[in-house]
Amino acid sequence: MYVCICKGITDRQIKEAVYDGSTSVKALRRQLGVSSQCGRCAEQTKEIISETLGTGMISSATSGLFYSAS
């Protein structure tokens, strides 16, 4: 589904960018251009970030992909 109509950015692109480490609207704006024109997509972008971090990143962390620094 298109989230940012101005730039033609989809929810899938946002999720992939979050998995790659862009975990804020500001970071996604720099990487994808989301919310850089009219700004109407900012709230939905925040929701997608939260959902993606809540499901994907946590499950990746518990699967052993991340290691403790100690």
PDB file with SEQRES, HELIX, SHEET and CRYST1 records, atoms N, CA, C and O in Angstrom:
SEQRES   1 A   70  MET TYR VAL CYS ILE CYS LYS GLY ILE THR ASP ARG GLN          
SEQRES   2 A   70  ILE LYS GLU ALA VAL TYR ASP GLY SER THR SER VAL LYS          
SEQRES   3 A   70  ALA LEU ARG ARG GLN LEU GLY VAL SER SER GLN CYS GLY          
SEQRES   4 A   70  ARG CYS ALA GLU GLN THR LYS GLU ILE ILE SER GLU THR          
SEQRES   5 A   70  LEU GLY THR GLY MET ILE SER SER ALA THR SER GLY LEU          
SEQRES   6 A   70  PHE TYR SER ALA SER                                          
HELIX    1 AA1 ASP A   11  TYR A   19  1                                   9    
HELIX    2 AA2 VAL A   25  LEU A   32  1                                   8    
HELIX    3 AA3 ALA A   42  THR A   52  1                                  11    
HELIX    4 AA4 LEU A   53  MET A   57  3                                   5    
HELIX    5 AA5 ILE A   58  THR A   62  1                                   5    
SHEET    1 AA1 2 TYR A   2  CYS A   4  0                                        
SHEET    2 AA1 2 ILE A   9  THR A  10 -1                                        
CRYST1    1.000    1.000    1.000  90.00  90.00  90.00 P 1           1          
ATOM      1  N   MET A   1       0.835  -1.167   0.000  1.00  0.00           N  
ATOM      2  CA  MET A   1       0.000   0.000   0.000  1.00  0.00           C  
ATOM      3  C   MET A   1       0.893   1.247   0.000  1.00  0.00           C  
ATOM      4  O   MET A   1       1.941   1.277   0.645  1.00  0.00           O  
ATOM      5  N   TYR A   2       0.463   2.251  -0.721  1.00  0.00           N  
ATOM      6  CA  TYR A   2       1.218   3.501  -0.739  1.00  0.00           C  
ATOM      7  C   TYR A   2       0.969   4.277   0.549  1.00  0.00           C  
ATOM      8  O   TYR A   2      -0.173   4.468   0.968  1.00  0.00           O  
ATOM      9  N   VAL A   3       2.055   4.716   1.163  1.00  0.00           N  
ATOM     10  CA  VAL A   3       1.983   5.518   2.383  1.00  0.00           C  
ATOM     11  C   VAL A   3       2.227   6.975   2.033  1.00  0.00           C  
ATOM     12  O   VAL A   3       1.473   7.851   2.456  1.00  0.00           O  
ATOM     13  N   CYS A   4       3.268   7.239   1.267  1.00  0.00           N  
ATOM     14  CA  CYS A   4       3.612   8.590   0.853  1.00  0.00           C  
ATOM     15  C   CYS A   4       3.287   8.730  -0.639  1.00  0.00           C  
ATOM     16  O   CYS A   4       4.018   8.248  -1.504  1.00  0.00           O  
ATOM     17  N   ILE A   5       2.181   9.395  -0.903  1.00  0.00           N  
ATOM     18  CA  ILE A   5       1.743   9.568  -2.288  1.00  0.00           C  
ATOM     19  C   ILE A   5       2.673  10.529  -3.032  1.00  0.00           C  
ATOM     20  O   ILE A   5       2.949  10.337  -4.217  1.00  0.00           O  
ATOM     21  N   CYS A   6       3.153  11.556  -2.340  1.00  0.00           N  
ATOM     22  CA  CYS A   6       4.022  12.553  -2.979  1.00  0.00           C  
ATOM     23  C   CYS A   6       5.276  11.919  -3.586  1.00  0.00           C  
ATOM     24  O   CYS A   6       5.702  12.287  -4.680  1.00  0.00           O  
ATOM     25  N   LYS A   7       5.860  10.962  -2.861  1.00  0.00           N  
ATOM     26  CA  LYS A   7       7.106  10.335  -3.309  1.00  0.00           C  
ATOM     27  C   LYS A   7       6.916   8.911  -3.810  1.00  0.00           C  
ATOM     28  O   LYS A   7       7.869   8.289  -4.280  1.00  0.00           O  
ATOM     29  N   GLY A   8       5.690   8.384  -3.716  1.00  0.00           N  
ATOM     30  CA  GLY A   8       5.412   7.033  -4.194  1.00  0.00           C  
ATOM     31  C   GLY A   8       6.077   5.959  -3.345  1.00  0.00           C  
ATOM     32  O   GLY A   8       6.620   4.995  -3.884  1.00  0.00           O  
ATOM     33  N   ILE A   9       6.044   6.111  -2.027  1.00  0.00           N  
ATOM     34  CA  ILE A   9       6.711   5.184  -1.113  1.00  0.00           C  
ATOM     35  C   ILE A   9       5.677   4.263  -0.481  1.00  0.00           C  
ATOM     36  O   ILE A   9       4.632   4.711  -0.009  1.00  0.00           O  
ATOM     37  N   THR A  10       5.981   2.979  -0.480  1.00  0.00           N  
ATOM     38  CA  THR A  10       5.054   1.984   0.043  1.00  0.00           C  
ATOM     39  C   THR A  10       5.421   1.561   1.465  1.00  0.00           C  
ATOM     40  O   THR A  10       6.521   1.828   1.949  1.00  0.00           O  
ATOM     41  N   ASP A  11       4.468   0.893   2.118  1.00  0.00           N  
ATOM     42  CA  ASP A  11       4.724   0.366   3.455  1.00  0.00           C  
ATOM     43  C   ASP A  11       5.840  -0.674   3.427  1.00  0.00           C  
ATOM     44  O   ASP A  11       6.609  -0.778   4.382  1.00  0.00           O  
ATOM     45  N   ARG A  12       5.934  -1.429   2.368  1.00  0.00           N  
ATOM     46  CA  ARG A  12       6.990  -2.440   2.237  1.00  0.00           C  
ATOM     47  C   ARG A  12       8.374  -1.779   2.212  1.00  0.00           C  
ATOM     48  O   ARG A  12       9.308  -2.269   2.847  1.00  0.00           O  
ATOM     49  N   GLN A  13       8.503  -0.675   1.482  1.00  0.00           N  
ATOM     50  CA  GLN A  13       9.785   0.046   1.440  1.00  0.00           C  
ATOM     51  C   GLN A  13      10.158   0.580   2.827  1.00  0.00           C  
ATOM     52  O   GLN A  13      11.321   0.534   3.227  1.00  0.00           O  
ATOM     53  N   ILE A  14       9.163   1.082   3.546  1.00  0.00           N  
ATOM     54  CA  ILE A  14       9.414   1.607   4.885  1.00  0.00           C  
ATOM     55  C   ILE A  14       9.853   0.477   5.808  1.00  0.00           C  
ATOM     56  O   ILE A  14      10.818   0.633   6.557  1.00  0.00           O  
ATOM     57  N   LYS A  15       9.162  -0.652   5.764  1.00  0.00           N  
ATOM     58  CA  LYS A  15       9.520  -1.797   6.613  1.00  0.00           C  
ATOM     59  C   LYS A  15      10.943  -2.281   6.314  1.00  0.00           C  
ATOM     60  O   LYS A  15      11.707  -2.564   7.236  1.00  0.00           O  
ATOM     61  N   GLU A  16      11.293  -2.374   5.046  1.00  0.00           N  
ATOM     62  CA  GLU A  16      12.641  -2.807   4.674  1.00  0.00           C  
ATOM     63  C   GLU A  16      13.689  -1.833   5.200  1.00  0.00           C  
ATOM     64  O   GLU A  16      14.748  -2.256   5.665  1.00  0.00           O  
ATOM     65  N   ALA A  17      13.408  -0.539   5.132  1.00  0.00           N  
ATOM     66  CA  ALA A  17      14.338   0.469   5.635  1.00  0.00           C  
ATOM     67  C   ALA A  17      14.475   0.378   7.149  1.00  0.00           C  
ATOM     68  O   ALA A  17      15.564   0.571   7.689  1.00  0.00           O  
ATOM     69  N   VAL A  18      13.367   0.082   7.838  1.00  0.00           N  
ATOM     70  CA  VAL A  18      13.425  -0.085   9.297  1.00  0.00           C  
ATOM     71  C   VAL A  18      14.286  -1.293   9.632  1.00  0.00           C  
ATOM     72  O   VAL A  18      15.112  -1.221  10.543  1.00  0.00           O  
ATOM     73  N   TYR A  19      14.115  -2.401   8.919  1.00  0.00           N  
ATOM     74  CA  TYR A  19      14.947  -3.583   9.145  1.00  0.00           C  
ATOM     75  C   TYR A  19      16.417  -3.282   8.888  1.00  0.00           C  
ATOM     76  O   TYR A  19      17.295  -3.889   9.501  1.00  0.00           O  
ATOM     77  N   ASP A  20      16.685  -2.347   7.983  1.00  0.00           N  
ATOM     78  CA  ASP A  20      18.065  -1.956   7.671  1.00  0.00           C  
ATOM     79  C   ASP A  20      18.628  -0.945   8.657  1.00  0.00           C  
ATOM     80  O   ASP A  20      19.799  -0.578   8.559  1.00  0.00           O  
ATOM     81  N   GLY A  21      17.805  -0.480   9.619  1.00  0.00           N  
ATOM     82  CA  GLY A  21      18.318   0.397  10.663  1.00  0.00           C  
ATOM     83  C   GLY A  21      17.752   1.797  10.733  1.00  0.00           C  
ATOM     84  O   GLY A  21      18.079   2.535  11.662  1.00  0.00           O  
ATOM     85  N   SER A  22      16.927   2.187   9.801  1.00  0.00           N  
ATOM     86  CA  SER A  22      16.307   3.513   9.849  1.00  0.00           C  
ATOM     87  C   SER A  22      15.063   3.424  10.724  1.00  0.00           C  
ATOM     88  O   SER A  22      14.002   3.005  10.261  1.00  0.00           O  
ATOM     89  N   THR A  23      15.192   3.817  11.989  1.00  0.00           N  
ATOM     90  CA  THR A  23      14.111   3.581  12.945  1.00  0.00           C  
ATOM     91  C   THR A  23      13.413   4.863  13.407  1.00  0.00           C  
ATOM     92  O   THR A  23      12.806   4.883  14.477  1.00  0.00           O  
ATOM     93  N   SER A  24      13.495   5.915  12.619  1.00  0.00           N  
ATOM     94  CA  SER A  24      12.780   7.144  12.938  1.00  0.00           C  
ATOM     95  C   SER A  24      12.287   7.775  11.634  1.00  0.00           C  
ATOM     96  O   SER A  24      12.784   7.474  10.549  1.00  0.00           O  
ATOM     97  N   VAL A  25      11.306   8.649  11.770  1.00  0.00           N  
ATOM     98  CA  VAL A  25      10.799   9.340  10.582  1.00  0.00           C  
ATOM     99  C   VAL A  25      11.914  10.172   9.959  1.00  0.00           C  
ATOM    100  O   VAL A  25      12.020  10.256   8.736  1.00  0.00           O  
ATOM    101  N   LYS A  26      12.736  10.780  10.788  1.00  0.00           N  
ATOM    102  CA  LYS A  26      13.846  11.593  10.285  1.00  0.00           C  
ATOM    103  C   LYS A  26      14.812  10.747   9.445  1.00  0.00           C  
ATOM    104  O   LYS A  26      15.235  11.163   8.366  1.00  0.00           O  
ATOM    105  N   ALA A  27      15.152   9.573   9.945  1.00  0.00           N  
ATOM    106  CA  ALA A  27      16.062   8.685   9.206  1.00  0.00           C  
ATOM    107  C   ALA A  27      15.421   8.208   7.910  1.00  0.00           C  
ATOM    108  O   ALA A  27      16.090   8.120   6.880  1.00  0.00           O  
ATOM    109  N   LEU A  28      14.133   7.901   7.956  1.00  0.00           N  
ATOM    110  CA  LEU A  28      13.430   7.466   6.748  1.00  0.00           C  
ATOM    111  C   LEU A  28      13.285   8.600   5.746  1.00  0.00           C  
ATOM    112  O   LEU A  28      13.287   8.371   4.536  1.00  0.00           O  
ATOM    113  N   ARG A  29      13.161   9.817   6.245  1.00  0.00           N  
ATOM    114  CA  ARG A  29      13.103  10.979   5.355  1.00  0.00           C  
ATOM    115  C   ARG A  29      14.412  11.095   4.582  1.00  0.00           C  
ATOM    116  O   ARG A  29      14.408  11.342   3.376  1.00  0.00           O  
ATOM    117  N   ARG A  30      15.534  10.915   5.285  1.00  0.00           N  
ATOM    118  CA  ARG A  30      16.837  10.985   4.619  1.00  0.00           C  
ATOM    119  C   ARG A  30      17.019   9.850   3.628  1.00  0.00           C  
ATOM    120  O   ARG A  30      17.526  10.061   2.526  1.00  0.00           O  
ATOM    121  N   GLN A  31      16.607   8.641   4.011  1.00  0.00           N  
ATOM    122  CA  GLN A  31      16.835   7.475   3.158  1.00  0.00           C  
ATOM    123  C   GLN A  31      15.854   7.381   1.994  1.00  0.00           C  
ATOM    124  O   GLN A  31      16.261   7.141   0.857  1.00  0.00           O  
ATOM    125  N   LEU A  32      14.566   7.568   2.271  1.00  0.00           N  
ATOM    126  CA  LEU A  32      13.543   7.349   1.251  1.00  0.00           C  
ATOM    127  C   LEU A  32      12.873   8.616   0.730  1.00  0.00           C  
ATOM    128  O   LEU A  32      12.345   8.631  -0.382  1.00  0.00           O  
ATOM    129  N   GLY A  33      12.895   9.674   1.530  1.00  0.00           N  
ATOM    130  CA  GLY A  33      12.198  10.892   1.151  1.00  0.00           C  
ATOM    131  C   GLY A  33      10.785  10.960   1.704  1.00  0.00           C  
ATOM    132  O   GLY A  33      10.041  11.889   1.387  1.00  0.00           O  
ATOM    133  N   VAL A  34      10.397   9.972   2.538  1.00  0.00           N  
ATOM    134  CA  VAL A  34       9.056   9.947   3.112  1.00  0.00           C  
ATOM    135  C   VAL A  34       8.842  11.172   4.003  1.00  0.00           C  
ATOM    136  O   VAL A  34       9.745  11.575   4.735  1.00  0.00           O  
ATOM    137  N   SER A  35       7.668  11.751   3.941  1.00  0.00           N  
ATOM    138  CA  SER A  35       7.274  12.902   4.761  1.00  0.00           C  
ATOM    139  C   SER A  35       8.140  14.142   4.503  1.00  0.00           C  
ATOM    140  O   SER A  35       8.344  14.958   5.401  1.00  0.00           O  
ATOM    141  N   SER A  36       8.638  14.276   3.292  1.00  0.00           N  
ATOM    142  CA  SER A  36       9.486  15.426   2.978  1.00  0.00           C  
ATOM    143  C   SER A  36       8.754  16.504   2.179  1.00  0.00           C  
ATOM    144  O   SER A  36       9.306  17.574   1.919  1.00  0.00           O  
ATOM    145  N   GLN A  37       7.511  16.217   1.792  1.00  0.00           N  
ATOM    146  CA  GLN A  37       6.758  17.217   1.027  1.00  0.00           C  
ATOM    147  C   GLN A  37       5.588  17.739   1.846  1.00  0.00           C  
ATOM    148  O   GLN A  37       5.738  18.726   2.565  1.00  0.00           O  
ATOM    149  N   CYS A  38       4.440  17.107   1.755  1.00  0.00           N  
ATOM    150  CA  CYS A  38       3.256  17.629   2.451  1.00  0.00           C  
ATOM    151  C   CYS A  38       3.195  17.193   3.910  1.00  0.00           C  
ATOM    152  O   CYS A  38       2.577  17.881   4.722  1.00  0.00           O  
ATOM    153  N   GLY A  39       3.819  16.066   4.270  1.00  0.00           N  
ATOM    154  CA  GLY A  39       3.873  15.604   5.650  1.00  0.00           C  
ATOM    155  C   GLY A  39       2.673  14.806   6.126  1.00  0.00           C  
ATOM    156  O   GLY A  39       2.632  14.402   7.288  1.00  0.00           O  
ATOM    157  N   ARG A  40       1.713  14.571   5.278  1.00  0.00           N  
ATOM    158  CA  ARG A  40       0.505  13.838   5.690  1.00  0.00           C  
ATOM    159  C   ARG A  40       0.795  12.374   6.032  1.00  0.00           C  
ATOM    160  O   ARG A  40       0.001  11.743   6.730  1.00  0.00           O  
ATOM    161  N   CYS A  41       1.881  11.840   5.569  1.00  0.00           N  
ATOM    162  CA  CYS A  41       2.196  10.436   5.794  1.00  0.00           C  
ATOM    163  C   CYS A  41       3.011  10.205   7.067  1.00  0.00           C  
ATOM    164  O   CYS A  41       3.307   9.056   7.396  1.00  0.00           O  
ATOM    165  N   ALA A  42       3.375  11.249   7.782  1.00  0.00           N  
ATOM    166  CA  ALA A  42       4.249  11.116   8.950  1.00  0.00           C  
ATOM    167  C   ALA A  42       3.651  10.226  10.031  1.00  0.00           C  
ATOM    168  O   ALA A  42       4.348   9.376  10.586  1.00  0.00           O  
ATOM    169  N   GLU A  43       2.381  10.407  10.334  1.00  0.00           N  
ATOM    170  CA  GLU A  43       1.753   9.621  11.400  1.00  0.00           C  
ATOM    171  C   GLU A  43       1.677   8.142  11.026  1.00  0.00           C  
ATOM    172  O   GLU A  43       1.959   7.279  11.857  1.00  0.00           O  
ATOM    173  N   GLN A  44       1.306   7.850   9.806  1.00  0.00           N  
ATOM    174  CA  GLN A  44       1.239   6.458   9.370  1.00  0.00           C  
ATOM    175  C   GLN A  44       2.639   5.847   9.325  1.00  0.00           C  
ATOM    176  O   GLN A  44       2.813   4.664   9.620  1.00  0.00           O  
ATOM    177  N   THR A  45       3.618   6.640   8.963  1.00  0.00           N  
ATOM    178  CA  THR A  45       5.002   6.161   8.958  1.00  0.00           C  
ATOM    179  C   THR A  45       5.434   5.784  10.369  1.00  0.00           C  
ATOM    180  O   THR A  45       6.080   4.754  10.562  1.00  0.00           O  
ATOM    181  N   LYS A  46       5.087   6.605  11.357  1.00  0.00           N  
ATOM    182  CA  LYS A  46       5.408   6.295  12.756  1.00  0.00           C  
ATOM    183  C   LYS A  46       4.761   4.983  13.184  1.00  0.00           C  
ATOM    184  O   LYS A  46       5.385   4.180  13.878  1.00  0.00           O  
ATOM    185  N   GLU A  47       3.517   4.763  12.776  1.00  0.00           N  
ATOM    186  CA  GLU A  47       2.816   3.529  13.117  1.00  0.00           C  
ATOM    187  C   GLU A  47       3.506   2.316  12.503  1.00  0.00           C  
ATOM    188  O   GLU A  47       3.640   1.280  13.154  1.00  0.00           O  
ATOM    189  N   ILE A  48       3.938   2.441  11.266  1.00  0.00           N  
ATOM    190  CA  ILE A  48       4.625   1.335  10.594  1.00  0.00           C  
ATOM    191  C   ILE A  48       5.950   1.045  11.282  1.00  0.00           C  
ATOM    192  O   ILE A  48       6.316  -0.118  11.452  1.00  0.00           O  
ATOM    193  N   ILE A  49       6.670   2.084  11.679  1.00  0.00           N  
ATOM    194  CA  ILE A  49       7.929   1.903  12.407  1.00  0.00           C  
ATOM    195  C   ILE A  49       7.669   1.128  13.693  1.00  0.00           C  
ATOM    196  O   ILE A  49       8.363   0.153  13.981  1.00  0.00           O  
ATOM    197  N   SER A  50       6.680   1.552  14.463  1.00  0.00           N  
ATOM    198  CA  SER A  50       6.365   0.892  15.736  1.00  0.00           C  
ATOM    199  C   SER A  50       5.977  -0.561  15.534  1.00  0.00           C  
ATOM    200  O   SER A  50       6.457  -1.442  16.247  1.00  0.00           O  
ATOM    201  N   GLU A  51       5.112  -0.813  14.569  1.00  0.00           N  
ATOM    202  CA  GLU A  51       4.686  -2.182  14.286  1.00  0.00           C  
ATOM    203  C   GLU A  51       5.864  -3.048  13.857  1.00  0.00           C  
ATOM    204  O   GLU A  51       5.989  -4.193  14.290  1.00  0.00           O  
ATOM    205  N   THR A  52       6.721  -2.501  13.012  1.00  0.00           N  
ATOM    206  CA  THR A  52       7.853  -3.260  12.500  1.00  0.00           C  
ATOM    207  C   THR A  52       8.854  -3.554  13.610  1.00  0.00           C  
ATOM    208  O   THR A  52       9.366  -4.669  13.708  1.00  0.00           O  
ATOM    209  N   LEU A  53       9.130  -2.577  14.429  1.00  0.00           N  
ATOM    210  CA  LEU A  53      10.051  -2.791  15.547  1.00  0.00           C  
ATOM    211  C   LEU A  53       9.465  -3.764  16.554  1.00  0.00           C  
ATOM    212  O   LEU A  53      10.191  -4.568  17.140  1.00  0.00           O  
ATOM    213  N   GLY A  54       8.174  -3.698  16.757  1.00  0.00           N  
ATOM    214  CA  GLY A  54       7.512  -4.576  17.712  1.00  0.00           C  
ATOM    215  C   GLY A  54       7.483  -6.021  17.277  1.00  0.00           C  
ATOM    216  O   GLY A  54       7.483  -6.911  18.127  1.00  0.00           O  
ATOM    217  N   THR A  55       7.457  -6.288  15.986  1.00  0.00           N  
ATOM    218  CA  THR A  55       7.375  -7.658  15.513  1.00  0.00           C  
ATOM    219  C   THR A  55       8.704  -8.183  15.011  1.00  0.00           C  
ATOM    220  O   THR A  55       9.190  -9.205  15.497  1.00  0.00           O  
ATOM    221  N   GLY A  56       9.287  -7.514  14.067  1.00  0.00           N  
ATOM    222  CA  GLY A  56      10.482  -8.032  13.408  1.00  0.00           C  
ATOM    223  C   GLY A  56      11.758  -7.920  14.204  1.00  0.00           C  
ATOM    224  O   GLY A  56      12.495  -8.897  14.335  1.00  0.00           O  
ATOM    225  N   MET A  57      12.029  -6.748  14.736  1.00  0.00           N  
ATOM    226  CA  MET A  57      13.302  -6.535  15.419  1.00  0.00           C  
ATOM    227  C   MET A  57      13.394  -7.346  16.707  1.00  0.00           C  
ATOM    228  O   MET A  57      14.454  -7.885  17.026  1.00  0.00           O  
ATOM    229  N   ILE A  58      12.303  -7.434  17.441  1.00  0.00           N  
ATOM    230  CA  ILE A  58      12.341  -8.181  18.692  1.00  0.00           C  
ATOM    231  C   ILE A  58      12.537  -9.667  18.416  1.00  0.00           C  
ATOM    232  O   ILE A  58      13.311 -10.326  19.109  1.00  0.00           O  
ATOM    233  N   SER A  59      11.853 -10.195  17.423  1.00  0.00           N  
ATOM    234  CA  SER A  59      12.020 -11.610  17.120  1.00  0.00           C  
ATOM    235  C   SER A  59      13.428 -11.890  16.599  1.00  0.00           C  
ATOM    236  O   SER A  59      13.977 -12.963  16.852  1.00  0.00           O  
ATOM    237  N   SER A  60      14.019 -10.934  15.872  1.00  0.00           N  
ATOM    238  CA  SER A  60      15.391 -11.113  15.414  1.00  0.00           C  
ATOM    239  C   SER A  60      16.362 -11.093  16.585  1.00  0.00           C  
ATOM    240  O   SER A  60      17.335 -11.847  16.602  1.00  0.00           O  
ATOM    241  N   ALA A  61      16.102 -10.234  17.560  1.00  0.00           N  
ATOM    242  CA  ALA A  61      16.975 -10.132  18.722  1.00  0.00           C  
ATOM    243  C   ALA A  61      16.926 -11.399  19.555  1.00  0.00           C  
ATOM    244  O   ALA A  61      17.944 -11.811  20.111  1.00  0.00           O  
ATOM    245  N   THR A  62      15.774 -12.015  19.649  1.00  0.00           N  
ATOM    246  CA  THR A  62      15.666 -13.229  20.455  1.00  0.00           C  
ATOM    247  C   THR A  62      16.135 -14.454  19.710  1.00  0.00           C  
ATOM    248  O   THR A  62      16.307 -15.507  20.324  1.00  0.00           O  
ATOM    249  N   SER A  63      16.348 -14.362  18.428  1.00  0.00           N  
ATOM    250  CA  SER A  63      16.795 -15.517  17.658  1.00  0.00           C  
ATOM    251  C   SER A  63      18.314 -15.638  17.638  1.00  0.00           C  
ATOM    252  O   SER A  63      18.849 -16.537  16.990  1.00  0.00           O  
ATOM    253  N   GLY A  64      19.016 -14.750  18.336  1.00  0.00           N  
ATOM    254  CA  GLY A  64      20.456 -14.889  18.429  1.00  0.00           C  
ATOM    255  C   GLY A  64      21.246 -14.116  17.390  1.00  0.00           C  
ATOM    256  O   GLY A  64      22.450 -14.332  17.252  1.00  0.00           O  
ATOM    257  N   LEU A  65      20.605 -13.226  16.659  1.00  0.00           N  
ATOM    258  CA  LEU A  65      21.320 -12.457  15.654  1.00  0.00           C  
ATOM    259  C   LEU A  65      22.146 -11.343  16.257  1.00  0.00           C  
ATOM    260  O   LEU A  65      23.091 -10.862  15.631  1.00  0.00           O  
ATOM    261  N   PHE A  66      21.802 -10.925  17.472  1.00  0.00           N  
ATOM    262  CA  PHE A  66      22.526  -9.849  18.140  1.00  0.00           C  
ATOM    263  C   PHE A  66      23.261 -10.425  19.330  1.00  0.00           C  
ATOM    264  O   PHE A  66      22.744 -11.302  20.022  1.00  0.00           O  
ATOM    265  N   TYR A  67      24.443  -9.943  19.568  1.00  0.00           N  
ATOM    266  CA  TYR A  67      25.269 -10.454  20.652  1.00  0.00           C  
ATOM    267  C   TYR A  67      25.521  -9.378  21.685  1.00  0.00           C  
ATOM    268  O   TYR A  67      25.604  -8.193  21.362  1.00  0.00           O  
ATOM    269  N   SER A  68      25.640  -9.793  22.905  1.00  0.00           N  
ATOM    270  CA  SER A  68      25.907  -8.881  24.008  1.00  0.00           C  
ATOM    271  C   SER A  68      27.327  -8.327  23.875  1.00  0.00           C  
ATOM    272  O   SER A  68      28.240  -9.031  23.444  1.00  0.00           O  
ATOM    273  N   ALA A  69      27.499  -7.074  24.246  1.00  0.00           N  
ATOM    274  CA  ALA A  69      28.824  -6.431  24.163  1.00  0.00           C  
ATOM    275  C   ALA A  69      29.714  -6.846  25.322  1.00  0.00           C  
ATOM    276  O   ALA A  69      30.916  -6.585  25.284  1.00  0.00           O  
ATOM    277  N   SER A  70      29.174  -7.476  26.340  1.00  0.00           N  
ATOM    278  CA  SER A  70      29.980  -7.842  27.505  1.00  0.00           C  
ATOM    279  C   SER A  70      30.722  -9.134  27.346  1.00  0.00           C  
ATOM    280  O   SER A  70      31.436  -9.552  28.257  1.00  0.00           O  
TER     281      SER A  70                                                      
END                                                                             
